[in-house]
Amino acid sequence: MMVPVPRPVTRPAARLGAALLALAGPCAAPVRAEPVHAEAVRAEPVRAEPLRAVVELFTSQGCAACRGADPVFRDLAGRPGIVALTLPVTYWDYLGWKDTLAQKPFTERQHAYAGPHGIRQVFTPQAIVNGAASVVASDRAGLERALAREAVQPGGLSVPVRGEERGDRIVIDVGAGGQRGEVWLLSVLRRRPVAIERGENRGRTATYLNVVRGIQRVGPWSGQPVHYEVPLPSARAADADAWVVVLQGASNGKPGRIWGAAKGPGL
């Protein structure tokens, strides 16, 4: 049975079937593809950029309640130590306006988060902090509390991750930790204004920040330091102009806690 929807939330989305959730592993890619070409080699522990949180905003251009999350997310995206990402979902397209940035895998990812966190329904605007905490994204105070709880340690996320561009490649170094996970590369569009012509937000121009345009698996992480090199063009999915590296665990094939992250130039 669906739990009551929080006040700022619009109508609950229908749950995906179990088979669909099974496909929505951590950071499911927008298109079926083989892992990017990358060679894992021994690497020394690296000094991480001081990031303390990755916040994923699930939103939709067709959702009137999402307006309240926009200024909160805008402020969050400008704060040091936080990687703020927008993942537009598809399930409000029937309201009269098809989201121009939404991708079905983002909808699948949001549903896949529900099980591990005891959430029986998904909603917009929803924020997931470090792959572990869910909060109504328009609730500024609630989001601040979630960020405070998810501050793993004063120095940032628990596993050091570094990514930098060298020529035509993105060089990724992941340090040691007591867990296992996967390394993912997210293609990101830093800014996109959208004029919404129909639906609940008709006549409004919304500006979306740090929109994820593609996600691809780089390779595994066993808890030991690892080094990857990825062709830079692989981060330019669709109209992306930036990138983020995420180190994320998994629980029963579903996305788990985010252990570390790094962001590219301009973010």
C-alpha positions in Angstrom: 0.0 0.0 0.0 1.3 3.5 -0.8 2.2 5.7 2.1 0.7 9.2 2.3 2.3 11.8 0.1 4.1 14.7 1.8 2.3 18.0 1.4 4.7 19.6 -1.1 4.4 16.6 -3.3 2.3 16.1 -6.4 0.5 12.9 -7.3 2.5 9.7 -6.6 4.0 7.9 -9.6 3.0 4.4 -10.3 5.5 1.8 -9.2 7.5 0.0 -11.8 7.3 -3.8 -12.0 9.9 -6.0 -10.2 11.5 -6.9 -13.5 12.1 -3.2 -14.3 13.6 -2.5 -10.9 16.0 -5.4 -11.4 17.4 -3.7 -14.4 17.9 -0.4 -12.5 21.2 -1.1 -10.9 23.3 1.7 -9.5 23.4 4.6 -11.9 21.7 2.7 -14.7 22.9 3.9 -18.1 20.4 5.7 -20.4 21.3 3.4 -23.2 22.5 -0.2 -23.1 26.2 -0.2 -23.7 29.4 -1.9 -22.8 31.6 -0.4 -20.0 33.8 2.4 -21.3 37.3 1.4 -22.3 39.3 1.7 -19.1 42.3 -0.1 -17.7 42.5 -0.7 -14.0 46.0 -0.5 -12.6 47.6 -0.2 -9.2 47.5 3.3 -7.8 48.6 5.0 -4.7 45.9 6.5 -2.4 44.9 9.9 -3.6 44.1 13.2 -2.0 40.4 13.8 -2.5 38.7 17.0 -3.4 36.8 17.9 -0.2 33.3 16.9 -1.2 30.9 15.9 1.5 27.7 15.1 -0.3 26.1 14.1 -3.6 22.5 15.3 -3.9 20.3 13.9 -6.7 17.2 15.9 -7.5 14.3 14.0 -9.2 12.1 16.5 -10.8 9.9 17.2 -13.8 9.0 20.2 -16.0 5.3 19.0 -15.7 5.2 19.1 -11.9 3.8 22.2 -10.4 5.1 21.3 -6.9 8.6 21.2 -8.3 8.8 25.0 -8.5 9.4 25.1 -4.7 12.5 23.0 -5.1 14.1 25.2 -7.8 15.5 28.0 -5.5 16.6 25.4 -2.9 18.5 23.4 -5.5 20.0 26.5 -7.1 21.5 27.6 -3.8 22.7 24.0 -3.1 24.4 23.8 -6.5 26.5 26.9 -5.7 27.8 25.6 -2.4 31.4 24.2 -2.1 31.7 20.6 -1.0 28.4 19.5 -2.6 27.7 17.8 -6.0 24.1 18.7 -6.9 22.6 16.8 -9.9 19.3 17.1 -11.6 17.7 13.9 -12.9 14.4 14.7 -14.7 11.8 11.9 -14.7 9.2 10.9 -17.3 6.1 9.9 -15.3 4.5 13.3 -15.4 4.6 13.6 -19.1 0.9 12.7 -19.4 -0.1 16.0 -17.7 0.1 17.8 -21.0 3.8 18.6 -21.3 6.6 16.1 -22.1 9.7 16.9 -20.2 12.4 17.8 -22.7 15.3 16.6 -20.5 13.8 13.5 -18.9 15.1 10.0 -19.5 13.4 6.7 -18.6 16.5 5.4 -16.8 16.3 8.3 -14.3 12.7 7.2 -13.5 14.0 3.6 -13.0 16.8 4.9 -10.8 14.4 6.8 -8.6 12.2 3.7 -8.2 15.2 1.5 -7.5 16.2 3.8 -4.6 12.8 3.2 -3.0 13.4 -0.3 -1.7 16.7 0.2 0.2 15.3 3.2 2.0 11.9 1.9 3.0 10.0 4.3 0.7 6.8 2.8 -0.7 6.2 5.6 -3.2 8.3 8.0 -5.2 7.5 11.7 -5.7 8.7 14.9 -7.1 10.5 16.9 -6.1 12.6 14.3 -4.2 16.2 14.6 -3.2 18.4 11.6 -2.4 21.5 12.5 -0.4 24.6 10.3 -0.8 22.4 7.5 -2.1 21.1 7.0 1.4 18.7 9.7 2.6 15.4 10.8 1.1 13.9 14.2 1.6 11.3 16.5 0.0 13.6 18.7 -2.1 11.6 21.9 -1.5 12.0 21.4 2.3 15.2 23.5 2.8 15.4 22.7 6.6 14.9 19.0 6.0 17.5 19.0 3.3 20.0 20.7 5.6 19.3 18.1 8.3 19.9 15.3 5.9 23.2 16.9 4.8 24.3 17.2 8.4 23.5 13.5 9.1 25.2 12.4 6.0 28.5 14.3 6.7 30.5 11.1 7.0 33.5 12.8 8.4 34.8 16.4 8.6 37.1 15.9 5.6 34.4 14.9 3.2 33.1 11.6 1.8 34.7 8.5 3.2 36.6 7.4 0.1 39.0 9.7 -1.8 38.1 10.1 -5.5 39.9 12.4 -7.9 39.2 13.1 -11.6 41.0 15.4 -13.9 41.3 16.0 -17.7 44.6 15.3 -19.3 44.6 15.9 -23.0 41.8 13.8 -24.5 41.3 11.6 -21.4 39.7 11.8 -18.0 42.0 10.3 -15.4 40.3 8.8 -12.4 41.9 7.8 -9.1 40.0 6.1 -6.3 41.6 5.5 -2.9 41.2 2.7 -0.4 38.1 1.9 1.8 36.4 -0.9 3.6 33.6 -1.4 1.1 33.1 -2.4 -2.5 31.4 -0.6 -5.3 31.3 0.6 -8.9 32.9 3.7 -10.5 30.5 5.7 -12.7 30.9 8.6 -15.1 28.0 11.0 -15.4 27.7 13.4 -18.3 26.3 16.7 -17.1 24.8 19.8 -18.7 25.6 22.7 -16.5 22.6 25.0 -17.4 19.5 24.8 -19.5 16.5 27.2 -19.6 13.3 25.6 -20.8 10.1 27.5 -21.9 7.2 25.2 -20.8 4.3 25.7 -23.1 1.6 23.4 -21.7 0.6 21.5 -18.6 0.7 22.6 -14.9 3.7 25.0 -15.5 2.4 26.5 -18.7 3.9 29.9 -19.5 6.8 29.4 -17.1 10.5 29.4 -18.1 12.5 27.2 -15.8 16.3 27.0 -15.7 17.7 23.6 -14.8 21.3 23.3 -13.4 23.6 20.3 -13.5 21.3 18.1 -15.6 22.5 14.5 -16.0 22.5 13.6 -19.7 24.1 10.2 -19.6 25.5 7.6 -17.1 28.1 4.9 -17.9 29.9 2.4 -15.8 33.7 2.8 -15.7 34.6 -0.2 -13.7 34.6 -2.0 -10.4 36.2 -1.0 -7.1 37.2 -3.7 -4.6 38.1 -1.4 -1.8 41.7 -1.1 -3.0 43.2 1.9 -4.8 42.5 1.9 -8.5 43.3 4.0 -11.5 41.1 4.4 -14.7 41.5 6.5 -17.8 38.4 7.2 -19.9 38.3 9.0 -23.3 37.0 12.5 -22.8 34.5 12.3 -25.7 32.7 9.6 -23.8 31.6 12.2 -21.2 30.0 14.4 -23.9 26.7 12.5 -24.1 24.0 14.5 -25.8 24.7 18.2 -25.1 26.7 17.7 -21.9 29.5 20.1 -21.1 30.8 18.8 -17.8 31.1 15.5 -15.9 31.0 13.9 -12.5 32.6 10.7 -11.2 30.6 8.8 -8.6 31.8 5.8 -6.5 28.6 4.0 -5.4 27.8 0.7 -3.6 24.9 -1.5 -4.4 22.3 -3.5 -2.4 20.6 -6.4 -4.1 21.3 -4.9 -7.5 19.9 -1.5 -6.5 21.8 1.7 -6.0 23.4 2.0 -2.5 25.4 4.5 -0.5 27.7 6.8 -2.4 31.2 6.5 -0.9 33.0 9.2 -3.0 32.8 11.6 -5.9 34.7 14.1 -8.0 33.6 16.8 -10.4 35.1 18.1 -13.5 36.0 21.6 -14.5 33.2 24.2 -14.3 31.1 22.4 -11.6 
